Structure formats: structure tokens, C-alpha cells
Amino acid sequence: MASLSLLYKQSQRLLLSAMGGYTSTTSSDGLIETESIVGRGMFAFHLDPIYGHPTTISLEAAYTNTTNRALTGVDSEDLSGLVRILVAAL
């Protein structure tokens, strides 16, 4: 198992975040042998206030891949994304 996380704040207005991980599982009898790779990233930008409320726009993406080496045909892969506009104080 391995993982990596990164958070970078360039200024008060710009934020970058990334995370990734890898896991491998193997049973002693060979019936289970899987590998998983996960990645996720986010880019957030604080805009000028809209109607007096703080505003943030963010782009988020994620990728997951799970491979089963013991059984064929049960692998999975997922790619997702999200655009978020937040007009409010948290």
C-alpha cells in the first residue's frame, strides 16, 4: 500500500489539491489477487464576491481502477468530474 497527498495554496485565491493511492492484496492460496489505483484532484479559485457573498468555483476529478488478477472479467474503472460554484459563507 502506498499513498501520496499534496495541498498547494498559491495565494488567498488559488488552491490545488491532489491525492493518489495504490493497494495490492494477495491471499496465500492464490484465490485473491487485486490491485487498486485511486487518484483525485481539485482546483479551487476564489472569485470576487457576488451580491456581497464570498464566491468559489472549483473543478474536481477522480479516477479509480481495480484489477482482479485471479478472476478475469471483474475489473472496474471509474472516471468522474464535478464543477462546483459556491456562493455563500461557510
C-alpha positions in Angstrom: 0.0 0.0 0.0 1.2 3.5 -0.9 -0.4 6.9 -0.9 0.5 10.5 -1.7 -1.2 13.7 -0.8 -0.5 17.3 -2.0 -2.0 20.6 -1.0 -0.8 23.8 -2.6 -2.1 27.2 -1.8 -0.6 29.7 -4.3 -2.4 32.7 -2.8 -5.6 33.6 -1.0 -7.5 32.9 -4.2 -6.0 29.7 -5.7 -5.9 26.3 -4.1 -4.7 23.0 -5.7 -5.1 19.6 -4.0 -4.2 16.1 -5.2 -4.3 12.6 -3.7 -3.3 9.2 -5.0 -3.1 5.7 -3.7 -2.1 2.2 -4.6 -3.0 -1.0 -2.9 -2.3 -4.7 -3.7 -3.9 -7.7 -2.0 -2.9 -11.3 -2.4 -4.1 -14.3 -0.5 -1.7 -17.2 0.3 -3.9 -19.7 -1.6 -3.9 -17.5 -4.7 -7.7 -17.1 -4.8 -7.5 -13.3 -4.2 -5.1 -11.1 -6.1 -6.3 -7.5 -6.6 -4.6 -4.1 -7.3 -6.3 -0.8 -6.9 -5.2 2.6 -8.1 -7.0 5.8 -7.0 -6.4 9.4 -8.0 -8.3 12.6 -7.1 -7.6 16.2 -7.8 -9.2 19.6 -7.1 -8.6 23.1 -8.4 -10.4 25.9 -6.5 -10.4 29.6 -7.3 -11.9 32.3 -5.1 -13.7 34.9 -7.1 -14.8 38.5 -6.3 -17.9 38.5 -4.1 -21.3 38.1 -5.8 -24.1 40.2 -4.2 -21.8 40.5 -1.1 -21.3 36.8 -0.7 -17.9 35.1 -1.0 -17.7 33.0 -4.2 -15.6 30.0 -5.1 -15.5 27.9 -8.3 -13.9 24.5 -8.2 -13.1 21.7 -10.6 -12.8 18.2 -9.2 -11.9 14.9 -10.8 -11.4 11.4 -9.7 -10.1 8.1 -11.2 -10.3 4.6 -9.8 -9.1 1.4 -11.3 -9.4 -2.0 -9.7 -7.9 -5.1 -11.3 -8.5 -8.6 -10.2 -5.7 -10.8 -11.4 -7.2 -14.1 -10.1 -10.6 -13.7 -11.9 -10.9 -12.3 -15.4 -13.8 -10.0 -16.3 -14.4 -8.5 -12.9 -12.2 -5.4 -13.3 -13.7 -2.0 -12.7 -12.7 1.5 -13.8 -14.3 4.8 -12.9 -13.7 8.4 -14.1 -15.8 11.2 -12.6 -15.7 15.0 -12.6 -17.6 17.9 -10.9 -17.8 21.6 -11.4 -18.9 23.4 -8.3 -19.9 27.0 -7.8 -20.3 28.1 -4.2 -21.9 31.5 -3.5 -22.2 31.5 0.3 -20.2 31.8 3.5 -19.1 28.5 5.1 
